[in-house]
Amino acid sequence: MTLKKTTAKLVKIVAEKSLRRDANSTTCTAIYQPKAPASLSKFKKTDKSVK
């Protein structure tokens, strides 16, 4: 085999193995966003705060 064919074969094997690993794994994430305090409302750029 030539170097080009060997490299292509190796890249294909590595790509397939990484895709199988990633497809069979799960991810669990939780996102928490607390409520903003009422005192921050004076910094909003709305028409209500201008009046």
N, C-alpha and C positions, 0 to 999 in steps of 0.2 A: 504494500500500500504506500501511497505517497503521503507526504506530510500533510497536504491539504485535506485528503480524505480522512486521515486519522484524526486530525483536529476537528473536522466536521462531525465525525462520529462521537468523539468525546464531548463536544458541546451539546449534541443532541441528547446524550445520556444524562448529562448534568442537568439540562433544562427539564427533561421529563421527571427526574427524581425530585427536583425542587418543586415542580408543579404538583406532583402527587403529595408531597409533604404539606404544602400550603393548602391544598384542597381538603385534606383530611384534618386540618387543625381548626379549632374554633377560637373565637375571641369574645371576651365579655368585657364590656366597658360600661361604666356608670358615670353620668355627667350630673353634677350638682351645681345649680346656680342659685344662690340665696337671693331673697328679695332685697331690693335697694331700700335703704332707710328713707323716710319721708323728707328728711332734711336735705337730701340731694336734689329734690325737685326744683330748688331755686337755681340750679346750674343748667337746667334744660333749656334748649333754644326753641321755645315754642311761643305762640302768640299769647298764650295764657300768662306766661311769666312777664311779658312786656307790659301788660295792662296794670 
